[in-house]
């Protein structure tokens, strides 16, 4: 198992929100012992000179081998967190993405590898089952409230 630690500098990242039947696609986040700590939508770091939109499309292509369409403008969030005693700091562009027709139909999970070789499992999660006692956390912390707030204003 790969031991992951936050980068020792501020990262600017783009993450994509993909929904299926009201459930959010998110990758499992595990601690050093392999225990599930939470889940996080897919995406990654924006490279120097790259727009957040280009980074989000690139990340999904690298991770899942698909070209996503970005829907709407991003939510913004600052994420200061701790993982296994190390502090991380991110500025995040968070946008809804659409998959190509038929992509991953009939699959409840998606397995892929990060650039560092780490094996990742992504699944679709009901927001109601995240950030509750006995359930996994939704990372970044505060994303669930942000999503519920943004969804309330559009309905």
C-alpha positions as CSV (number, residue, x, y, z in Angstrom):
1,X,0.0,0.0,0.0
2,X,1.2,3.5,-0.8
3,X,1.6,5.9,2.1
4,X,0.1,9.3,1.1
5,X,0.8,12.5,2.9
6,X,-0.4,16.1,2.0
7,X,2.0,18.3,0.0
8,X,3.8,20.8,2.2
9,X,2.5,23.8,0.1
10,X,-0.8,25.2,-1.0
11,X,-2.2,23.2,-3.9
12,X,-4.9,24.5,-6.3
13,X,-7.1,21.6,-7.4
14,X,-10.2,20.9,-9.5
15,X,-12.6,18.2,-8.5
16,X,-15.7,16.9,-10.4
17,X,-19.1,16.1,-9.1
18,X,-20.7,13.2,-11.1
19,X,-24.1,12.1,-10.0
20,X,-26.0,8.9,-10.8
21,X,-29.5,8.4,-9.4
22,X,-28.8,11.1,-6.8
23,X,-25.6,9.5,-5.6
24,X,-22.2,11.2,-5.9
25,X,-19.1,9.4,-7.4
26,X,-16.2,9.5,-4.9
27,X,-13.0,7.7,-4.4
28,X,-12.2,5.9,-1.1
29,X,-9.8,7.6,1.2
30,X,-7.9,5.1,3.5
31,X,-5.6,5.6,6.5
32,X,-2.1,3.9,6.7
33,X,-3.7,0.7,8.1
34,X,-6.0,0.5,5.1
35,X,-9.2,1.5,7.0
36,X,-11.8,3.5,5.1
37,X,-11.7,7.1,6.5
38,X,-13.9,8.7,4.0
39,X,-14.5,9.5,0.3
40,X,-13.6,12.3,-2.0
41,X,-14.8,13.3,-5.5
42,X,-12.4,12.7,-8.3
43,X,-10.0,15.3,-9.7
44,X,-6.5,16.6,-8.9
45,X,-4.0,19.4,-9.0
46,X,-4.1,22.2,-11.6
47,X,-0.8,22.4,-13.4
48,X,1.0,25.7,-13.9
49,X,-0.5,27.6,-16.9
50,X,-3.5,25.3,-17.0
51,X,-7.1,26.4,-16.4
52,X,-9.2,24.7,-13.8
53,X,-11.5,23.5,-16.6
54,X,-8.6,21.9,-18.6
55,X,-7.3,20.3,-15.4
56,X,-10.6,18.7,-14.5
57,X,-11.1,17.3,-18.0
58,X,-7.4,16.0,-18.0
59,X,-7.8,14.4,-14.6
60,X,-10.9,12.4,-15.5
61,X,-9.2,11.4,-18.8
62,X,-6.0,10.3,-16.9
63,X,-7.9,8.5,-14.1
64,X,-10.9,7.0,-16.0
65,X,-10.0,7.2,-19.6
66,X,-13.1,9.3,-20.5
67,X,-13.8,12.9,-21.6
68,X,-16.2,14.7,-19.3
69,X,-18.3,17.8,-20.0
70,X,-18.2,20.5,-17.4
71,X,-21.7,21.7,-16.4
72,X,-21.9,25.3,-15.1
73,X,-19.6,27.4,-13.0
74,X,-17.5,26.1,-10.1
75,X,-18.1,26.3,-6.4
76,X,-15.0,27.5,-4.6
77,X,-13.7,26.1,-1.3
78,X,-10.6,26.4,0.8
79,X,-9.6,23.1,2.4
80,X,-7.1,23.0,5.3
81,X,-6.9,19.5,6.7
82,X,-4.9,16.9,8.5
83,X,-4.1,13.4,7.3
84,X,-2.1,11.0,9.5
85,X,-0.7,14.0,11.4
86,X,0.4,16.0,8.4
87,X,-1.3,19.2,7.4
88,X,-2.6,19.9,3.9
89,X,-3.9,23.1,2.3
90,X,-5.9,23.3,-0.9
91,X,-7.9,25.9,-2.9
92,X,-10.5,24.0,-4.8
93,X,-12.6,24.5,-7.9
94,X,-15.6,22.1,-7.6
95,X,-17.8,21.6,-10.7
96,X,-20.4,19.2,-11.9
97,X,-19.4,16.9,-14.7
98,X,-21.3,14.8,-17.2
99,X,-19.9,11.5,-18.4
100,X,-20.3,10.3,-22.0
101,X,-23.4,8.3,-22.7
102,X,-23.1,4.8,-21.5
103,X,-19.8,5.3,-19.5
104,X,-19.7,2.9,-16.6
105,X,-23.3,1.9,-17.0
106,X,-24.0,-1.2,-14.9
107,X,-20.9,-0.7,-12.8
108,X,-21.2,0.0,-9.1
109,X,-17.5,0.7,-8.7
110,X,-14.6,2.0,-10.8
111,X,-11.1,0.8,-10.2
112,X,-8.1,2.9,-11.4
113,X,-4.5,3.8,-10.6
114,X,-3.0,7.1,-9.6
115,X,0.2,8.3,-11.3
116,X,2.1,7.0,-8.2
117,X,0.7,3.5,-8.8
118,X,-1.8,3.7,-5.9
119,X,-4.9,1.6,-6.6
120,X,-8.1,3.6,-6.1
121,X,-11.7,2.5,-5.8
122,X,-14.5,4.9,-6.6
123,X,-18.2,4.3,-6.0
124,X,-21.4,6.3,-6.0
125,X,-22.5,7.4,-2.5
126,X,-25.8,8.8,-1.2
127,X,-25.0,12.1,0.6
128,X,-27.4,11.0,3.4
129,X,-25.0,8.2,4.3
130,X,-21.9,10.4,4.4
131,X,-20.8,12.5,7.5
132,X,-23.0,10.5,9.8
133,X,-22.1,8.2,12.8
134,X,-20.9,4.9,11.5
135,X,-20.5,6.1,7.9
136,X,-17.6,7.5,5.9
137,X,-16.8,11.2,5.9
138,X,-17.1,13.3,2.7
139,X,-13.9,15.1,2.0
140,X,-13.2,17.9,1.9
141,X,-14.9,18.6,5.2
142,X,-17.7,21.0,4.6
143,X,-18.4,19.8,1.1
144,X,-21.6,18.1,2.0
145,X,-23.1,21.3,3.5
146,X,-21.9,23.3,0.5
147,X,-23.5,20.8,-1.9
148,X,-26.8,20.7,0.1
149,X,-26.9,24.5,0.2
150,X,-26.2,24.9,-3.5
151,X,-28.8,22.2,-4.3
152,X,-31.4,23.9,-2.1
153,X,-31.0,27.2,-4.0
154,X,-31.6,25.6,-7.4
155,X,-34.7,23.6,-6.5
